[in-house]
């Protein structure tokens, strides 16, 4: 697939890093310069990172692997969910439940419970209960949908995860590293890129930047979905 031009990356604000005072030392390799106290990300490095990441996504999906999309920061939630749904991949846009990877058996029990409750609601099985009981069921169902709704069809650990902000999603990244699940991620100037296997140097705060990078990952996954 075609990679974005430097001009397209500039228009999406991919090059804006954080304040120079917030630089993570190991991110220096991806910084081009600074302007008015803000680091400017080297977009040549962004293109290089994208190329490697998208090639890995294509290979993973062609082999039947799932990629879990993760992004819980406010400006990323809708983008991440829509991108994951476009390529039929699982996603987490709410709070990461501790043990999602390291205790996957328990998470699987929650997703099975969610599917059971959704089926019961759809079939009208709750109608025999009191209104108070139905309200309680609905409340529990809503909570399950928020927590594991995006991964209810993920029956095994994914082959990789795509993360918008590794600082915000540090628990997800930590669990992925522990379970040897490759991490594809947008890495801004304030994070340690060495926690990821496929770093994409990019602004992880601006909506347009998140949209561009996330959509590229989704496109690579969709084109190669088996």
C-alpha positions as CSV (number, residue, x, y, z in Angstrom):
1,X,0.0,0.0,0.0
2,X,1.1,3.6,-0.6
3,X,2.8,5.4,2.2
4,X,1.8,9.1,3.0
5,X,4.1,11.8,1.6
6,X,6.0,14.1,4.0
7,X,3.5,16.9,3.0
8,X,0.5,14.8,3.9
9,X,2.2,14.0,7.3
10,X,2.8,17.7,7.9
11,X,-0.8,18.6,7.1
12,X,-1.9,16.1,9.7
13,X,0.4,17.5,12.3
14,X,2.2,14.2,12.7
15,X,5.5,16.1,13.2
16,X,4.6,17.9,16.4
17,X,6.2,16.3,19.5
18,X,5.9,17.4,23.1
19,X,7.6,20.2,25.0
20,X,11.4,19.9,24.9
21,X,11.4,19.6,28.7
22,X,9.3,16.4,28.4
23,X,11.7,14.6,26.0
24,X,12.4,10.9,26.8
25,X,16.1,10.4,26.2
26,X,15.7,7.3,24.0
27,X,13.3,9.2,21.8
28,X,16.1,11.5,20.6
29,X,16.8,9.4,17.5
30,X,13.4,10.4,16.2
31,X,13.6,14.1,16.9
32,X,14.5,16.4,14.0
33,X,14.7,19.7,15.8
34,X,12.8,22.0,18.2
35,X,10.7,25.1,17.6
36,X,9.3,27.4,20.2
37,X,10.1,24.9,23.0
38,X,8.3,22.0,21.1
39,X,10.2,19.1,19.6
40,X,9.7,18.4,15.9
41,X,9.6,14.7,14.9
42,X,11.7,13.6,12.0
43,X,9.1,12.6,9.4
44,X,11.6,10.6,7.5
45,X,11.8,8.3,10.5
46,X,8.0,8.3,10.6
47,X,7.9,7.0,7.1
48,X,10.5,4.3,7.8
49,X,8.6,3.2,11.0
50,X,5.4,3.1,9.1
51,X,6.9,1.0,6.3
52,X,8.2,-1.6,8.7
53,X,5.0,-1.6,10.8
54,X,2.6,-1.9,7.9
55,X,4.7,-4.7,6.3
56,X,4.4,-6.5,9.7
57,X,0.7,-5.9,9.9
58,X,0.2,-7.3,6.3
59,X,2.2,-10.4,7.1
60,X,0.5,-11.0,10.4
61,X,-3.0,-10.7,9.0
62,X,-2.2,-12.8,5.9
63,X,-1.2,-15.6,8.3
64,X,-4.6,-15.3,10.0
65,X,-3.4,-13.4,13.0
66,X,-5.5,-10.8,14.9
67,X,-4.2,-7.4,15.8
68,X,-5.8,-5.8,18.9
69,X,-6.3,-2.0,18.6
70,X,-5.9,-0.1,21.8
71,X,-6.6,3.6,22.5
72,X,-8.5,4.9,25.5
73,X,-7.5,8.6,25.5
74,X,-10.6,10.8,24.7
75,X,-9.5,11.9,21.3
76,X,-8.6,8.4,20.1
77,X,-11.5,6.3,21.3
78,X,-13.9,6.8,18.4
79,X,-11.1,6.7,15.8
80,X,-9.6,3.4,17.2
81,X,-13.0,1.7,17.4
82,X,-14.1,2.6,13.9
83,X,-10.7,1.6,12.5
84,X,-10.8,-1.7,14.2
85,X,-14.4,-2.4,13.1
86,X,-13.5,-1.5,9.5
87,X,-10.9,-4.3,9.4
88,X,-12.8,-6.7,11.7
89,X,-10.3,-6.6,14.5
90,X,-10.8,-6.5,18.2
91,X,-10.3,-3.3,20.2
92,X,-10.2,-1.8,23.6
93,X,-11.1,1.9,24.0
94,X,-12.0,1.9,27.7
95,X,-10.1,0.9,30.8
96,X,-7.6,-1.8,30.3
97,X,-8.5,-4.7,32.6
98,X,-5.4,-6.0,34.4
99,X,-4.7,-9.5,33.2
100,X,-6.3,-9.1,29.8
101,X,-3.2,-10.9,28.4
102,X,-1.5,-12.4,31.4
103,X,-4.8,-13.9,32.8
104,X,-6.7,-14.3,29.5
105,X,-8.7,-17.3,30.8
106,X,-10.5,-15.0,33.2
107,X,-11.1,-12.4,30.5
108,X,-12.6,-15.1,28.3
109,X,-15.1,-15.9,31.0
110,X,-16.2,-12.3,31.0
111,X,-16.6,-12.2,27.2
112,X,-18.6,-15.5,27.3
113,X,-20.8,-14.0,30.0
114,X,-21.3,-10.9,27.9
115,X,-22.4,-13.0,24.8
116,X,-24.8,-15.0,27.0
117,X,-26.4,-11.9,28.5
118,X,-26.7,-10.2,25.1
119,X,-28.4,-13.3,23.7
120,X,-30.8,-13.5,26.7
121,X,-31.7,-9.8,26.3
122,X,-32.3,-10.2,22.6
123,X,-34.5,-13.3,23.1
124,X,-36.6,-11.6,25.8
125,X,-35.4,-14.1,28.5
126,X,-35.4,-11.2,31.1
127,X,-39.1,-10.5,30.9
128,X,-39.9,-13.1,33.5
129,X,-38.0,-11.1,36.1
130,X,-39.1,-8.0,38.0
131,X,-38.4,-4.6,36.7
132,X,-35.8,-4.1,39.4
133,X,-34.0,-7.3,38.4
134,X,-34.1,-6.3,34.7
135,X,-32.5,-2.9,35.6
136,X,-29.7,-4.7,37.4
137,X,-29.1,-7.1,34.5
138,X,-29.0,-4.1,32.1
139,X,-26.5,-2.3,34.3
140,X,-24.3,-5.4,34.4
141,X,-24.6,-5.9,30.6
142,X,-23.6,-2.2,30.0
143,X,-20.6,-2.6,32.2
144,X,-19.5,-5.7,30.4
145,X,-20.0,-4.1,27.0
146,X,-17.8,-1.2,28.1
147,X,-15.1,-3.4,29.5
148,X,-14.9,-6.3,27.0
149,X,-17.4,-5.5,24.2
150,X,-14.6,-4.8,21.7
151,X,-12.8,-8.2,22.4
152,X,-15.8,-10.5,22.8
153,X,-14.9,-12.3,19.6
154,X,-11.2,-12.6,20.5
155,X,-11.0,-16.2,21.4
156,X,-7.2,-16.3,21.8
157,X,-4.4,-13.9,22.4
158,X,-3.7,-11.6,19.5
159,X,-0.6,-11.8,17.4
160,X,0.1,-8.1,17.9
161,X,-1.3,-4.9,19.4
162,X,-1.5,-1.5,17.9
163,X,-1.4,1.3,20.5
164,X,-2.0,5.0,20.1
165,X,-0.2,6.2,23.3
166,X,2.1,3.9,25.1
167,X,2.3,6.1,28.1
168,X,-1.4,6.1,28.5
169,X,-1.6,2.4,27.8
170,X,1.4,1.4,29.8
171,X,-0.3,-1.6,31.4
172,X,-1.3,-3.0,28.0
173,X,2.3,-2.5,26.7
174,X,3.7,-4.1,29.8
175,X,1.5,-7.2,29.5
176,X,2.2,-7.5,25.8
177,X,5.9,-7.4,26.4
178,X,5.6,-10.0,29.2
179,X,3.6,-12.3,26.9
180,X,6.0,-11.6,23.9
181,X,3.2,-10.0,21.8
182,X,4.7,-7.5,19.4
183,X,3.7,-3.9,19.9
184,X,3.1,-1.6,17.0
185,X,2.7,2.0,18.3
186,X,2.6,5.7,17.7
187,X,5.6,6.9,19.7
188,X,5.7,10.6,20.6
189,X,8.8,12.5,21.9
190,X,7.9,11.8,25.6
191,X,8.0,8.0,25.6
192,X,10.5,5.2,25.4
193,X,10.3,3.7,21.9
194,X,12.2,0.6,23.1
195,X,9.1,-0.7,24.7
196,X,7.7,-1.3,21.2
197,X,8.8,-3.6,18.4
198,X,7.4,-1.5,15.7
199,X,7.6,2.2,16.7
200,X,6.0,4.8,14.5
201,X,7.3,8.3,15.5
202,X,4.3,10.5,15.5
203,X,2.2,13.0,17.4
204,X,-0.1,10.9,19.6
205,X,-2.3,13.7,20.8
206,X,-3.7,15.5,17.6
207,X,-6.8,14.0,16.2
208,X,-5.7,14.2,12.5
209,X,-2.4,12.5,13.3
210,X,-4.1,9.7,15.2
211,X,-6.6,9.3,12.3
212,X,-3.9,9.1,9.7
213,X,-1.7,6.5,11.4
214,X,-4.6,4.4,12.7
215,X,-6.4,4.3,9.4
216,X,-3.2,3.2,7.6
217,X,-2.8,0.3,10.1
218,X,-6.5,-0.6,9.6
219,X,-6.2,-0.4,5.8
220,X,-3.2,-2.8,5.8
221,X,-5.1,-5.2,8.0
222,X,-8.3,-5.0,5.9
223,X,-6.6,-5.5,2.6
224,X,-4.9,-8.7,3.9
225,X,-7.7,-10.1,6.0
226,X,-8.1,-13.8,5.3
